[in-house]
Amino acid sequence: MEEDQQTSQMPEPIVEEKTPEVGFPIAQPKPKGKINKLVIFALVLLILVGGGIFLFSRSSKEDNSGISPTPTVEGLSGPDSTPTETATPSPVDKTDVSIEIQNGTGITGEAAFLQGILKSMGFSDITVGNAAADNHETTTVTFASSLSSALKDEITKKLESTYDDVDTKTSSTQKTDVLIVTGLKKGATPKPTATATPTPTKTTTPTATPTATTTE
């Protein structure tokens, strides 16, 4: 009994309370499946970006290769100098060009026919008449030296497409700008020349005069 009392009188052991340690939370490792998906997605994204950059740079090079270099203008002394412009001649008014047409074939209406062609080309100052001779087979056109070469070429080409043979000349003393003596048109034949028939001459027969006879 005494032992029991002593045991009951003994002080109870003191239990020390431990203060919990303070620390940062430890990151939990992610599952391996998610990491693999992120890596694959990053690789695909890099491939797409790289391919787009390559295609863009290639297309820009092709566009630049098709651009021709800017031509350099000779005779420029500096960046501020401007090239001199050559004045273009103003077109000649066809209504101011005087044309004379002479019928050189003797075929009726040849001069008027050519007059209609020239009027359809824009010429209006046109006079018609007959040439001194009516046996011309070659069309002759004489230009004034002051007439522009462009009009000379235009009229000559039209005549060459209408007539068999065209002869061009230039005169410095001619009053009209263009003088045309018509010849035969393409496929035309010369006008037949009329031959004069001789007029028969009348012959008179002499009449005998009676002679007087004497009788002896």
MDTraj code that builds the backbone (N, CA, C; nanometers):
import mdtraj as md
import numpy as np

residues = "MET GLU GLU ASP GLN GLN THR SER GLN MET PRO GLU PRO ILE VAL GLU GLU LYS THR PRO GLU VAL GLY PHE PRO ILE ALA GLN PRO LYS PRO LYS GLY LYS ILE ASN LYS LEU VAL ILE PHE ALA LEU VAL LEU LEU ILE LEU VAL GLY GLY GLY ILE PHE LEU PHE SER ARG SER SER LYS GLU ASP ASN SER GLY ILE SER PRO THR PRO THR VAL GLU GLY LEU SER GLY PRO ASP SER THR PRO THR GLU THR ALA THR PRO SER PRO VAL ASP LYS THR ASP VAL SER ILE GLU ILE GLN ASN GLY THR GLY ILE THR GLY GLU ALA ALA PHE LEU GLN GLY ILE LEU LYS SER MET GLY PHE SER ASP ILE THR VAL GLY ASN ALA ALA ALA ASP ASN HIS GLU THR THR THR VAL THR PHE ALA SER SER LEU SER SER ALA LEU LYS ASP GLU ILE THR LYS LYS LEU GLU SER THR TYR ASP ASP VAL ASP THR LYS THR SER SER THR GLN LYS THR ASP VAL LEU ILE VAL THR GLY LEU LYS LYS GLY ALA THR PRO LYS PRO THR ALA THR ALA THR PRO THR PRO THR LYS THR THR THR PRO THR ALA THR PRO THR ALA THR THR THR GLU".split()
xyz = np.array([
    [0.0831, -0.1189, 0.0000],
    [0.0000, 0.0000, 0.0000],
    [0.0850, 0.1215, 0.0000],
    [0.1923, 0.1201, 0.0761],
    [0.2799, 0.2373, 0.0772],
    [0.3391, 0.2613, -0.0601],
    [0.3740, 0.1510, -0.1275],
    [0.4306, 0.1689, -0.2611],
    [0.3278, 0.2311, -0.3558],
    [0.2056, 0.1902, -0.3368],
    [0.1053, 0.2496, -0.4233],
    [0.0878, 0.3967, -0.3957],
    [0.0938, 0.4332, -0.2723],
    [0.0810, 0.5757, -0.2407],
    [0.1962, 0.6570, -0.2929],
    [0.3195, 0.5964, -0.2829],
    [0.4358, 0.6710, -0.3337],
    [0.4249, 0.6881, -0.4848],
    [0.3803, 0.5827, -0.5436],
    [0.3707, 0.5928, -0.6900],
    [0.2698, 0.6969, -0.7315],
    [0.1613, 0.7053, -0.6564],
    [0.0599, 0.8029, -0.6902],
    [0.1027, 0.9431, -0.6600],
    [0.1980, 0.9600, -0.5686],
    [0.2439, 1.0946, -0.5342],
    [0.3550, 1.1445, -0.6273],
    [0.4102, 1.0592, -0.7101],
    [0.5190, 1.1028, -0.7981],
    [0.4625, 1.1996, -0.9046],
    [0.5439, 1.3025, -0.9307],
    [0.4938, 1.4009, -1.0297],
    [0.4886, 1.3412, -1.1704],
    [0.3928, 1.3848, -1.2489],
    [0.3764, 1.3374, -1.3869],
    [0.4830, 1.3998, -1.4773],
    [0.5370, 1.3270, -1.5691],
    [0.6430, 1.3803, -1.6611],
    [0.5878, 1.4912, -1.7523],
    [0.6710, 1.5906, -1.7703],
    [0.6324, 1.7065, -1.8541],
    [0.6621, 1.6746, -1.9998],
    [0.5612, 1.6844, -2.0797],
    [0.5750, 1.6589, -2.2258],
    [0.5934, 1.7929, -2.2980],
    [0.7076, 1.8032, -2.3631],
    [0.7358, 1.9283, -2.4358],
    [0.6618, 1.9282, -2.5697],
    [0.5958, 2.0361, -2.5947],
    [0.5251, 2.0543, -2.7232],
    [0.6212, 2.1104, -2.8273],
    [0.6364, 2.0382, -2.9329],
    [0.7280, 2.0817, -3.0425],
    [0.6576, 2.1805, -3.1351],
    [0.7307, 2.2891, -3.1576],
    [0.6787, 2.3909, -3.2509],
    [0.6953, 2.3414, -3.3940],
    [0.5898, 2.3404, -3.4688],
    [0.6016, 2.2920, -3.6087],
    [0.6935, 2.3829, -3.6901],
    [0.7794, 2.3206, -3.7689],
    [0.8738, 2.3960, -3.8533],
    [0.7990, 2.4623, -3.9687],
    [0.8440, 2.5897, -3.9940],
    [0.7835, 2.6678, -4.1026],
    [0.8701, 2.6524, -4.2272],
    [0.8130, 2.6218, -4.3419],
    [0.8890, 2.6046, -4.4677],
    [0.8002, 2.6316, -4.5887],
    [0.8644, 2.6349, -4.7062],
    [0.7911, 2.6581, -4.8309],
    [0.7348, 2.5282, -4.8818],
    [0.6214, 2.5365, -4.9471],
    [0.5620, 2.4127, -4.9969],
    [0.6455, 2.3545, -5.1091],
    [0.6628, 2.2320, -5.1053],
    [0.7418, 2.1621, -5.2078],
    [0.6517, 2.1326, -5.3254],
    [0.7044, 2.1751, -5.4470],
    [0.6246, 2.1537, -5.5672],
    [0.6156, 2.0067, -5.5974],
    [0.4965, 1.9682, -5.6275],
    [0.4727, 1.8297, -5.6589],
    [0.5122, 1.8031, -5.8036],
    [0.5810, 1.7039, -5.8317],
    [0.6192, 1.6745, -5.9716],
    [0.4966, 1.6478, -6.0562],
    [0.5048, 1.7081, -6.1812],
    [0.3932, 1.6926, -6.2731],
    [0.4007, 1.5565, -6.3396],
    [0.2905, 1.5137, -6.3809],
    [0.2914, 1.3835, -6.4497],
    [0.3716, 1.3915, -6.5789],
    [0.4350, 1.2834, -6.6140],
    [0.5200, 1.2796, -6.7337],
    [0.4381, 1.2970, -6.8615],
    [0.3154, 1.2578, -6.8627],
    [0.2335, 1.2699, -6.9838],
    [0.2133, 1.4143, -7.0251],
    [0.1894, 1.5022, -6.9318],
    [0.1700, 1.6435, -6.9632],
    [0.2982, 1.7065, -7.0137],
    [0.4127, 1.6703, -6.9570],
    [0.5411, 1.7265, -7.0023],
    [0.5673, 1.6886, -7.1481],
    [0.5413, 1.5653, -7.1825],
    [0.5648, 1.5219, -7.3212],
    [0.4761, 1.5980, -7.4189],
    [0.3525, 1.6215, -7.3818],
    [0.2627, 1.6957, -7.4697],
    [0.3105, 1.8383, -7.4893],
    [0.3606, 1.9036, -7.3830],
    [0.4100, 2.0404, -7.3956],
    [0.5333, 2.0469, -7.4841],
    [0.6211, 1.9503, -7.4715],
    [0.7418, 1.9491, -7.5544],
    [0.7054, 1.9315, -7.7017],
    [0.6144, 1.8411, -7.7286],
    [0.5731, 1.8178, -7.8677],
    [0.5064, 1.9416, -7.9253],
    [0.4223, 2.0048, -7.8462],
    [0.3552, 2.1267, -7.8937],
    [0.4560, 2.2369, -7.9232],
    [0.5590, 2.2531, -7.8391],
    [0.6614, 2.3545, -7.8602],
    [0.7408, 2.3256, -7.9867],
    [0.7733, 2.1982, -8.0105],
    [0.8478, 2.1629, -8.1327],
    [0.7658, 2.1910, -8.2577],
    [0.6386, 2.1549, -8.2550],
    [0.5527, 2.1807, -8.3711],
    [0.5405, 2.3305, -8.3968],
    [0.5283, 2.4087, -8.2893],
    [0.5182, 2.5533, -8.3044],
    [0.6446, 2.6128, -8.3653],
    [0.7628, 2.5633, -8.3216],
    [0.8883, 2.6109, -8.3786],
    [0.9002, 2.5755, -8.5257],
    [0.8562, 2.4569, -8.5620],
    [0.8632, 2.4153, -8.7027],
    [0.7738, 2.5029, -8.7888],
    [0.6531, 2.5299, -8.7409],
    [0.5614, 2.6130, -8.8171],
    [0.6154, 2.7549, -8.8346],
    [0.6681, 2.8130, -8.7277],
    [0.7227, 2.9481, -8.7346],
    [0.8420, 2.9533, -8.8289],
    [0.9321, 2.8542, -8.8170],
    [1.0489, 2.8508, -8.9046],
    [1.0105, 2.8343, -9.0504],
    [0.9127, 2.7476, -9.0767],
    [0.8686, 2.7298, -9.2150],
    [0.8043, 2.8546, -9.2714],
    [0.7266, 2.9249, -9.1910],
    [0.6648, 3.0488, -9.2385],
    [0.7679, 3.1552, -9.2705],
    [0.8711, 3.1659, -9.1870],
    [0.9770, 3.2640, -9.2125],
    [1.0517, 3.2293, -9.3410],
    [1.0778, 3.0996, -9.3628],
    [1.1491, 3.0564, -9.4836],
    [1.0683, 3.0877, -9.6094],
    [0.9395, 3.0553, -9.6063],
    [0.8553, 3.0814, -9.7237],
    [0.8419, 3.2308, -9.7510],
    [0.8297, 3.3111, -9.6457],
    [0.8157, 3.4557, -9.6639],
    [0.9415, 3.5164, -9.7246],
    [1.0595, 3.4741, -9.6744],
    [1.1844, 3.5268, -9.7272],
    [1.2056, 3.4838, -9.8714],
    [1.1637, 3.3602, -9.9043],
    [1.1799, 3.3116, -10.0416],
    [1.0906, 3.3881, -10.1389],
    [0.9649, 3.4124, -10.0994],
    [0.8736, 3.4857, -10.1866],
    [0.9189, 3.6296, -10.2059],
    [0.9747, 3.6906, -10.1017],
    [1.0214, 3.8283, -10.1152],
    [1.1404, 3.8367, -10.2092],
    [1.2276, 3.7329, -10.2082],
    [1.3410, 3.7313, -10.3008],
    [1.2937, 3.7169, -10.4436],
    [1.1924, 3.6315, -10.4661],
    [1.1398, 3.6124, -10.6019],
    [1.0747, 3.7402, -10.6541],
    [1.0056, 3.8124, -10.5655],
    [0.9437, 3.9383, -10.6073],
    [1.0493, 4.0414, -10.6455],
    [1.1564, 4.0459, -10.5689],
    [1.2610, 4.1433, -10.5961],
    [1.3378, 4.1092, -10.7223],
    [1.3493, 3.9771, -10.7536],
    [1.4226, 3.9379, -10.8736],
    [1.3484, 3.9780, -10.9996],
    [1.2135, 3.9909, -10.9945],
    [1.1362, 4.0278, -11.1128],
    [1.1319, 4.1766, -11.1388],
    [1.1816, 4.2582, -11.0471],
    [1.1798, 4.4037, -11.0633],
    [1.3019, 4.4449, -11.1425],
    [1.2804, 4.5117, -11.2553],
    [1.3917, 4.5567, -11.3379],
    [1.4557, 4.6786, -11.2732],
    [1.5867, 4.6923, -11.2882],
    [1.6523, 4.8079, -11.2277],
    [1.6089, 4.9376, -11.2924],
    [1.6130, 5.0420, -11.2161],
    [1.5733, 5.1733, -11.2668],
    [1.6750, 5.2215, -11.3682],
    [1.6304, 5.2531, -11.4917],
    [1.7278, 5.2975, -11.5928],
    [1.7880, 5.4309, -11.5556],
    [1.9163, 5.4411, -11.5824],
    [1.9862, 5.5657, -11.5544],
    [1.9829, 5.6538, -11.6765],
    [1.9618, 5.7804, -11.6545],
    [1.9549, 5.8780, -11.7634],
    [2.0918, 5.9381, -11.7809],
    [2.1452, 5.9238, -11.9018],
    [2.2768, 5.9783, -11.9284],
    [2.2704, 6.1299, -11.9403],
    [2.3828, 6.1901, -11.9077],
    [2.3924, 6.3345, -11.9222],
    [2.3514, 6.4111, -11.7976],
    [2.3211, 6.3402, -11.6867],
    [2.2840, 6.4079, -11.5633],
    [2.4097, 6.4348, -11.4830],
    [2.4279, 6.5576, -11.4389],
    [2.5473, 6.5943, -11.3654],
    [2.5329, 6.5729, -11.2162],
    [2.4134, 6.5652, -11.1645],
    [2.3955, 6.5500, -11.0219],
    [2.2555, 6.5073, -10.9895],
    [2.2283, 6.4807, -10.8603],
    [2.0940, 6.4359, -10.8236],
    [1.9873, 6.5414, -10.8431],
    [2.0266, 6.6691, -10.8406],
    [1.9267, 6.7757, -10.8526],
    [1.8979, 6.8136, -10.9971],
    [1.9804, 6.7659, -11.0905],
    [1.9606, 6.8047, -11.2300],
    [1.8475, 6.7238, -11.2908],
    [1.7719, 6.7850, -11.3789],
    [1.6579, 6.7204, -11.4442],
    [1.6880, 6.7020, -11.5914],
    [1.6462, 6.5876, -11.6517],
    [1.6739, 6.5656, -11.7939],
    [1.5974, 6.6631, -11.8812],
    [1.6617, 6.7038, -11.9899],
    [1.5978, 6.7974, -12.0828],
    [1.4991, 6.7228, -12.1705],
    [1.3809, 6.7756, -12.1851],
    [1.2769, 6.7129, -12.2653],
    [1.2818, 6.7680, -12.4076],
    [1.2755, 6.6743, -12.5046],
    [1.2740, 6.7153, -12.6445],
    [1.1309, 6.7475, -12.6867],
    [1.1129, 6.8599, -12.7504],
    [0.9791, 6.9042, -12.7901],
    [0.9306, 6.8203, -12.9070],
    [0.8118, 6.7639, -12.8949],
    [0.7525, 6.6850, -13.0024],
    [0.6780, 6.7777, -13.0980],
    [0.6990, 6.7597, -13.2287],
    [0.6311, 6.8499, -13.3237],
    [0.4803, 6.8297, -13.3196],
    [0.4092, 6.9412, -13.3284],
    [0.2631, 6.9345, -13.3261],
    [0.2130, 6.8812, -13.4601],
    [0.1059, 6.8015, -13.4597],
    [0.0549, 6.7458, -13.5851],
    [0.0032, 6.8557, -13.6779],
    [0.0251, 6.8327, -13.8092],
    [-0.0162, 6.9310, -13.9099],
    [-0.1661, 6.9152, -13.9356],
    [-0.2347, 7.0279, -13.9458],
    [-0.3768, 7.0273, -13.9768],
    [-0.3940, 6.9967, -14.1257],
    [-0.4604, 6.8867, -14.1580],
    [-0.4750, 6.8456, -14.2976],
    [-0.5613, 6.9422, -14.3777],
    [-0.6471, 7.0152, -14.3082],
    [-0.7309, 7.1103, -14.3812],
    [-0.6494, 7.2271, -14.4371],
    [-0.5277, 7.2474, -14.3889],
    [-0.4420, 7.3544, -14.4390],
    [-0.3553, 7.3103, -14.5564],
    [-0.3591, 7.1824, -14.5922],
    [-0.2760, 7.1304, -14.7013],
    [-0.3513, 7.1451, -14.8330],
    [-0.2894, 7.2147, -14.9277],
    [-0.3526, 7.2351, -15.0596],
    [-0.3083, 7.1239, -15.1545],
    [-0.4069, 7.0642, -15.2253],
    [-0.3810, 6.9521, -15.3157],
    [-0.4473, 6.9818, -15.4498],
    [-0.3734, 6.9551, -15.5568],
    [-0.4268, 6.9673, -15.6927],
    [-0.4178, 6.8319, -15.7615],
    [-0.5307, 6.7874, -15.8181],
    [-0.5360, 6.6584, -15.8865],
    [-0.5649, 6.6834, -16.0343],
    [-0.4810, 6.6247, -16.1192],
    [-0.5007, 6.6353, -16.2638],
    [-0.5242, 6.4954, -16.3204],
    [-0.6305, 6.4829, -16.3984],
    [-0.6631, 6.3553, -16.4627],
    [-0.5685, 6.3357, -16.5803],
    [-0.4801, 6.2365, -16.5672],
    [-0.3828, 6.2139, -16.6728],
    [-0.4124, 6.0935, -16.7592],
    [-0.5301, 6.0324, -16.7432],
    [-0.5630, 5.9129, -16.8208],
    [-0.6680, 5.9392, -16.9276],
    [-0.7396, 6.0476, -16.9169],
    [-0.8486, 6.0734, -17.0100],
    [-0.9747, 5.9965, -16.9775],
    [-0.9713, 5.9136, -16.8743],
    [-1.0888, 5.8380, -16.8310],
    [-1.1730, 5.9282, -16.7421],
    [-1.2994, 5.9409, -16.7755],
    [-1.3868, 6.0324, -16.7022],
    [-1.3999, 5.9909, -16.5558],
    [-1.3878, 6.0884, -16.4664],
    [-1.4114, 6.0660, -16.3241],
    [-1.2901, 6.0225, -16.2438],
    [-1.1723, 6.0133, -16.3068],
    [-1.0529, 5.9672, -16.2335],
    [-1.0089, 6.0689, -16.1285],
    [-1.0106, 6.1957, -16.1615],
    [-0.9700, 6.2982, -16.0652],
    [-1.0688, 6.3073, -15.9493],
    [-1.1981, 6.2985, -15.9791],
    [-1.2992, 6.3032, -15.8732],
    [-1.2908, 6.1804, -15.7830],
    [-1.2549, 6.0663, -15.8424],
    [-1.2389, 5.9450, -15.7625],
    [-1.1290, 5.9618, -15.6577],
    [-1.0149, 6.0144, -15.6990],
    [-0.9044, 6.0362, -15.6044],
    [-0.9386, 6.1455, -15.5046],
    [-1.0139, 6.2448, -15.5478],
    [-1.0552, 6.3508, -15.4550],
    [-1.1362, 6.2940, -15.3387],
    [-1.2255, 6.2009, -15.3685],
    [-1.3049, 6.1391, -15.2617],
    [-1.2184, 6.0615, -15.1641],
    [-1.1148, 5.9935, -15.2141],
    [-1.0256, 5.9183, -15.1257],
    [-0.9511, 6.0122, -15.0314],
    [-0.8983, 6.1218, -15.0867],
    [-0.8224, 6.2154, -15.0038],
    [-0.9114, 6.2871, -14.9025],
    [-1.0360, 6.3133, -14.9394],
    [-1.1275, 6.3752, -14.8428],
    [-1.1570, 6.2809, -14.7263],
    [-1.1672, 6.1520, -14.7543],
    [-1.1895, 6.0560, -14.6455],
    [-1.0696, 6.0475, -14.5526],
    [-0.9521, 6.0905, -14.5974],
    [-0.8320, 6.0923, -14.5137],
    [-0.8221, 6.2197, -14.4306],
    [-0.9107, 6.3180, -14.4548],
    [-0.9098, 6.4399, -14.3752],
    [-0.8689, 6.5643, -14.4511],
    [-0.8295, 6.5508, -14.5777],
    [-0.7921, 6.6679, -14.6581],
    [-0.9186, 6.7305, -14.7178],
    [-0.9182, 6.8624, -14.7259],
    [-1.0379, 6.9312, -14.7770],
    [-1.0059, 7.0322, -14.8862],
    [-0.8867, 7.0895, -14.8868],
    [-0.8501, 7.1903, -14.9872],
    [-0.7986, 7.1167, -15.1115],
    [-0.8922, 7.0696, -15.1975],
    [-0.8566, 6.9871, -15.3126],
    [-0.9227, 7.0458, -15.4368],
    [-0.8432, 7.0646, -15.5418],
    [-0.8949, 7.1076, -15.6715],
    [-0.8662, 6.9995, -15.7747],
    [-0.9554, 6.9871, -15.8741],
    [-0.9406, 6.8839, -15.9767],
    [-0.9401, 6.9493, -16.1140],
    [-0.8789, 6.8796, -16.2098],
    [-0.8734, 6.9287, -16.3473],
    [-0.8155, 6.8209, -16.4360],
    [-0.7837, 6.8559, -16.5572],
    [-0.7275, 6.7639, -16.6553],
    [-0.5825, 6.7999, -16.6830],
    [-0.5011, 6.6955, -16.7043],
    [-0.3616, 6.7177, -16.7388],
    [-0.3495, 6.7530, -16.8859],
    [-0.2300, 6.8014, -16.9246],
    [-0.2087, 6.8392, -17.0639],
    [-0.2161, 6.7182, -17.1554],
    [-0.1708, 6.6020, -17.1066],
    [-0.1769, 6.4785, -17.1847],
    [-0.2656, 6.3799, -17.1115],
    [-0.3323, 6.2933, -17.1893],
    [-0.4239, 6.1973, -17.1286],
    [-0.3786, 6.0525, -17.1490],
    [-0.2470, 6.0326, -17.1649],
    [-0.1943, 5.8981, -17.1842],
    [-0.1000, 5.8546, -17.0717],
    [-0.1206, 5.9099, -16.9515],
    [-0.0343, 5.8757, -16.8380],
    [-0.0739, 5.7382, -16.7820],
    [0.0225, 5.6481, -16.7739],
    [-0.0009, 5.5195, -16.7075],
    [0.0557, 5.5181, -16.5657],
    [0.1573, 5.5993, -16.5392],
    [0.2182, 5.6117, -16.4073],
    [0.1608, 5.7332, -16.3356],
    [0.1223, 5.7150, -16.2115],
    [0.0730, 5.8263, -16.1300],
    [0.1923, 5.9029, -16.0744],
    [0.1946, 6.0336, -16.0961],
    [0.3048, 6.1179, -16.0506],
    [0.2549, 6.2102, -15.9403],
    [0.3260, 6.2132, -15.8274],
    [0.2913, 6.3024, -15.7168],
    [0.4144, 6.3851, -15.6836],
    [0.3961, 6.5160, -15.6797],
    [0.5044, 6.6089, -15.6491],
    [0.4696, 6.6812, -15.5196],
    [0.5564, 6.6688, -15.4204],
    [0.5344, 6.7307, -15.2900],
    [0.6163, 6.8586, -15.2788],
    [0.5601, 6.9560, -15.2100],
    [0.6372, 7.0748, -15.1753],
    [0.7397, 7.0375, -15.0684],
    [0.8576, 7.0986, -15.0759],
    [0.9639, 7.0639, -14.9811],
    [0.9280, 7.1011, -14.8377],
    [0.8338, 7.1931, -14.8205],
    [0.7949, 7.2356, -14.6854],
    [0.6961, 7.1396, -14.6191],
    [0.6424, 7.0430, -14.6942],
    [0.5440, 6.9509, -14.6375],
    [0.6137, 6.8496, -14.5471],
    [0.5468, 6.8135, -14.4380],
    [0.6064, 6.7208, -14.3415],
    [0.6219, 6.5822, -14.4036],
    [0.7242, 6.5107, -14.3560],
    [0.7504, 6.3761, -14.4087],
    [0.6394, 6.2793, -14.3708],
    [0.5721, 6.3036, -14.2576],
    [0.4638, 6.2137, -14.2166],
    [0.3482, 6.2187, -14.3162],
    [0.3123, 6.3399, -14.3625],
    [0.2053, 6.3522, -14.4610],
    [0.2481, 6.2971, -14.5971],
    [0.3743, 6.3164, -14.6327],
    [0.4244, 6.2605, -14.7576],
    [0.4099, 6.1079, -14.7585],
    [0.4511, 6.0460, -14.6476],
    [0.4424, 5.9001, -14.6397],
    [0.2970, 5.8530, -14.6428],
    [0.2088, 5.9255, -14.5735],
    [0.0686, 5.8849, -14.5687],
    [0.0040, 5.8907, -14.7072],
    [0.0282, 6.0000, -14.7805],
    [-0.0313, 6.0133, -14.9140],
    [0.0303, 5.9124, -15.0105],
    [0.1613, 5.8922, -15.0021],
    [0.2283, 5.7984, -15.0924],
    [0.1766, 5.6564, -15.0726],
    [0.1592, 5.6136, -14.9478],
    [0.1094, 5.4785, -14.9206],
    [-0.0324, 5.4595, -14.9751],
    [-0.1149, 5.5626, -14.9620],
    [-0.2513, 5.5527, -15.0139],
    [-0.2509, 5.5442, -15.1670],
    [-0.1656, 5.6227, -15.2327],
    [-0.1571, 5.6167, -15.3784],
    [-0.1036, 5.4815, -15.4253],
    [-0.0044, 5.4271, -15.3533],
    [0.0526, 5.2987, -15.3925],
    [-0.0467, 5.1842, -15.3764],
    [-0.1405, 5.1990, -15.2837],
    [-0.2418, 5.0952, -15.2674],
    [-0.3566, 5.1086, -15.3678],
    [-0.3605, 5.2214, -15.4413],
    [-0.4693, 5.2462, -15.5357],
    [-0.4253, 5.2319, -15.6815],
    [-0.3018, 5.2750, -15.7119],
    [-0.2559, 5.2793, -15.8502],
    [-0.1443, 5.1773, -15.8732],
    [-0.1279, 5.1411, -16.0019],
    [-0.0277, 5.0406, -16.0383],
    [0.1142, 5.0893, -16.0108],
    [0.1458, 5.2072, -16.0564],
    [0.2824, 5.2596, -16.0445],
    [0.2750, 5.4043, -15.9973],
    [0.3577, 5.4383, -15.8964],
    [0.3559, 5.5730, -15.8382],
    [0.4983, 5.6268, -15.8388],
    [0.5142, 5.7473, -15.8893],
    [0.6437, 5.8150, -15.8932],
    [0.6341, 5.9402, -15.8067],
    [0.7226, 5.9527, -15.7075],
    [0.7194, 6.0656, -15.6144],
    [0.8334, 6.1617, -15.6460],
    [0.8040, 6.2910, -15.6310],
    [0.9027, 6.3962, -15.6529],
    [0.8871, 6.5018, -15.5446],
    [0.9893, 6.5894, -15.5360],
    [0.9856, 6.7007, -15.4411],
    [1.0251, 6.8280, -15.5141],
    [0.9503, 6.9349, -15.4870],
    [0.9773, 7.0636, -15.5527],
    [0.9812, 7.1738, -15.4486],
    [1.0742, 7.2670, -15.4697],
    [1.0847, 7.3823, -15.3796],
    [1.0169, 7.5052, -15.4357],
    [0.9715, 7.4983, -15.5607],
    [0.9068, 7.6142, -15.6248],
    [0.7585, 7.5925, -15.6490],
    [0.7069, 7.4777, -15.6116],
    [0.5659, 7.4468, -15.6368],
    [0.4754, 7.5268, -15.5440],
    [0.3676, 7.5818, -15.5978],
    [0.2772, 7.6637, -15.5173],
    [0.1880, 7.5775, -15.4279],
    [0.1313, 7.4710, -15.4841],
    [0.0473, 7.3822, -15.4033],
    [0.1355, 7.2855, -15.3244],
    [0.0809, 7.2392, -15.2131],
    [0.1578, 7.1456, -15.1301],
    [0.1726, 7.0096, -15.1974],
    [0.0691, 6.9670, -15.2712],
    [0.0719, 6.8360, -15.3369],
    [0.0106, 6.8504, -15.4758],
    [0.0820, 6.8010, -15.5781],
    [0.0314, 6.7981, -15.7147],
    [0.0328, 6.6528, -15.7625],
    [-0.0855, 6.6020, -15.8003],
    [-0.0977, 6.4622, -15.8406],
    [-0.1522, 6.4560, -15.9821],
    [-0.0817, 6.3844, -16.0679],
    [-0.1298, 6.3545, -16.2024],
    [-0.1617, 6.2049, -16.2041],
    [-0.2882, 6.1723, -16.2213],
    [-0.3308, 6.0339, -16.2073],
    [-0.2872, 5.9497, -16.3267],
    [-0.2515, 5.8242, -16.2929],
    [-0.2243, 5.7245, -16.3943],
    [-0.3285, 5.6144, -16.3845],
    [-0.2908, 5.4955, -16.4277],
    [-0.3854, 5.3848, -16.4281],
    [-0.4011, 5.3254, -16.2887],
    [-0.5244, 5.2991, -16.2501],
    [-0.5522, 5.2306, -16.1246],
    [-0.5173, 5.0831, -16.1385],
    [-0.5126, 5.0154, -16.0255],
    [-0.4832, 4.8723, -16.0280],
    [-0.5912, 4.7984, -16.1064],
    [-0.5492, 4.7226, -16.2087],
    [-0.6424, 4.6464, -16.2907],
    [-0.7061, 4.7238, -16.4030],
    [-0.6755, 4.8535, -16.4156],
    [-0.7365, 4.9343, -16.5220],
    [-0.6542, 4.9230, -16.6496],
    [-0.7176, 4.9473, -16.7611],
    [-0.6519, 4.9456, -16.8919],
    [-0.6542, 5.0859, -16.9497],
    [-0.5525, 5.1208, -17.0295],
    [-0.5502, 5.2571, -17.0846],
    [-0.6667, 5.2814, -17.1794],
    [-0.7039, 5.4058, -17.1875],
    [-0.8140, 5.4443, -17.2753],
    [-0.7717, 5.4276, -17.4205],
    [-0.8542, 5.3621, -17.5010],
    [-0.8156, 5.3450, -17.6421],
    [-0.8133, 5.4793, -17.7128],
    [-0.7124, 5.4949, -17.7966],
    [-0.6992, 5.6205, -17.8718],
    [-0.7818, 5.6114, -17.9993],
    [-0.8534, 5.7168, -18.0272],
    [-0.9383, 5.7201, -18.1472],
    [-0.8526, 5.7454, -18.2694],
    [-0.8730, 5.6625, -18.3719],
    [-0.7989, 5.6794, -18.4977],
    [-0.8876, 5.7524, -18.5978],
    [-0.8327, 5.8524, -18.6618],
    [-0.9093, 5.9338, -18.7578],
    [-0.9198, 5.8599, -18.8907],
    [-1.0421, 5.8505, -18.9425],
    [-1.0642, 5.7869, -19.0737],
    [-1.0492, 5.8910, -19.1829],
    [-0.9766, 5.8577, -19.2890],
    [-0.9544, 5.9590, -19.3949],
    [-1.0836, 5.9911, -19.4681],
    [-1.1016, 6.1166, -19.5018],
    [-1.2197, 6.1617, -19.5756],
    [-1.1967, 6.1424, -19.7258],
    [-1.2872, 6.0713, -19.7949],
    [-1.2642, 6.0484, -19.9389],
    [-1.2717, 6.1802, -20.0170],
    [-1.1820, 6.1941, -20.1133],
    [-1.1776, 6.3152, -20.1968],
    [-1.2562, 6.2919, -20.3263],
    [-1.3288, 6.3924, -20.3664],
    [-1.4085, 6.3848, -20.4897],
    [-1.3212, 6.4162, -20.6109],
    [-1.3375, 6.3324, -20.7125],
    [-1.2618, 6.3553, -20.8378],
    [-1.3586, 6.4062, -20.9456],
    [-1.3193, 6.5046, -21.0170],
    [-1.4032, 6.5627, -21.1241],
    [-1.3495, 6.5157, -21.2584],
    [-1.4434, 6.4701, -21.3420],
    [-1.4031, 6.4275, -21.4770],
    [-1.4178, 6.5448, -21.5726],
    [-1.3178, 6.5703, -21.6523],
    [-1.3272, 6.6877, -21.7442],
    [-1.4293, 6.6629, -21.8555],
    [-1.5008, 6.7632, -21.8931],
    [-1.5997, 6.7539, -21.9998],
    [-1.5367, 6.8063, -22.1296],
    [-1.5651, 6.7358, -22.2366],
    [-1.5049, 6.7762, -22.3657],
    [-1.5772, 6.8973, -22.4225],
    [-1.4986, 6.9929, -22.4707],
    [-1.5553, 7.1118, -22.5344],
    [-1.5626, 7.0886, -22.6856],
    [-1.6813, 7.1120, -22.7413],
    [-1.6949, 7.0890, -22.8861],
    [-1.6138, 7.1908, -22.9677],
    [-1.5583, 7.1440, -23.0788],
    [-1.4796, 7.2311, -23.1663],
    [-1.5591, 7.2627, -23.2936],
    [-1.5487, 7.3846, -23.3390],
    [-1.6278, 7.4264, -23.4607],
    [-1.5573, 7.3759, -23.5869],
    [-1.6363, 7.3279, -23.6814],
    [-1.5808, 7.2767, -23.8091],
    [-1.6211, 7.3728, -23.9225],
    [-1.5337, 7.3949, -24.0162],
    [-1.5599, 7.4837, -24.1312],
    [-1.5684, 7.4015, -24.2575],
    [-1.6564, 7.4434, -24.3390],
    [-1.6684, 7.3753, -24.4667],
    [-1.6169, 7.4668, -24.5765],
    [-1.5488, 7.4086, -24.6442],
    [-1.4987, 7.4888, -24.7540],
    [-1.5914, 7.4742, -24.8724],
])
top = md.Topology()
chain = top.add_chain()
for i, resn in enumerate(residues, 1):
    res = top.add_residue(resn, chain, resSeq=i)
    for name in ("N", "CA", "C"):
        top.add_atom(name, md.element.get_by_symbol(name[0]), res)
traj = md.Trajectory(xyz[None], top)
